[in-house]
């Protein structure tokens, strides 16, 4: 019986950013998003084995540092204790000590390991940008960051769908042209797909439509974010030719809002 599915992670370039030229531990940096991704995959039943650089004479020192760092975050990662002179020899050590299912295991690292993964018949995921680890976690868990919310009151009927991992489309229909435009800009510049339709009591007033759309969109984003592992929680300053907007936002799940603005006229674009 094989052990749980295994992540074979290249330590230098996979877990850590390129360590070439790093002579001290305090010079080493984790890849962006790797901790929340590994926590998610650990929850999913993946074991994780780190593959150090072949022939690395400092492997034990780096392994001890990583073990202390990762265990402090609740991660259980193991390293190949005695790095061999080649990736092939290292995998032979792994095969002798670990029983894992090649069909459900994944090799993670730089393109240097792609050929080895192919020869073993193991799925390979290349780490090459800040989205690599979050994308891997979503692919292996099958948990896309999507949500759909329907909100119906006496004043409005709203349907919202968001997909935080797709950049489009943005399809908005609230009956208020300027509001459609602003909601579209939020999604477009936020880099996510948004579909929102609202049938509201515009014959009475616009404010029910504006309020209820905001509540529905906020609920959809809340659901799509889930545990909020690995997201950027704070932002930002936006200088433009016509105006300047400053926003300090915390997506950690604690609702609180302060809005400050001065308007020289009562209405803009509806």
ABEGO torsion letter per residue (X at the ends): XBBBBBBBBBABGAABBBABGBABAAABBBBBGAAAAAAAAAAAGBBBBBBBBBGBAAAAAAAAAAAAAAAAAGBBBBBBABBBABAAAAAAAAAAABBBBAAABBBBEBAAAAAAAAAAGBBBBBBABAAAAAAAAAAAAGBBBBBBBBBBBAABBBBBBBBAABAOBBBBBAGBAAAAAAAAAAAAAAGBBBBBBBBBBAAABAAAAAAAAAAAAAAAAAAAAEAGBGBBABOBBBBBAABBBBBBBBAAGBBBBBBBBBBABABBGX
